[in-house]
């Protein structure tokens, strides 16, 4: 029997890389989020902008998140934003509050950095995460990025 403890975030290291790469969402969700390996490759080429973390519960890797930090949203200096870039909760760990924990953890990190808004994008559709984000208090901005809906959570 697995005992649930308080979830926590860990930096991705050589010691937990294999566990991070083993995180898989449900097959019907694969359209909505990139695999962890792709996210880590993006983090590598965007140092200082990507904030990847493994979500742990005790000694179990239950998910992966990656925040983006101070990104030039329109590539013209008019809008610098931070937010949640990726969220992968292992298929067998969904529905246990780890996604909510992940969003709250990113919100806390952004608050610590003085950020006032947390942005996220999601694929529309019945199997997408829209209801999850709206339930957490995100609001649609009316923007689209690569056919994804943009949402914002005010952190003040």
Secondary structure, 3 states (H helix, E strand, C coil): CCCCCCCEEEECCCCCHHHHHCCCCCHHHHHHCCCHHHHHHHHHHCCCCEEEEEEEECCEEEEEEEEEEEEECCCCCCCEEEEEEEEEECHHHCCCCHHHHHHHHHHHHHHHCCCCEEEEEEECCCCCCHHHHHHCCCEEEEEEECCEEEEEEECC
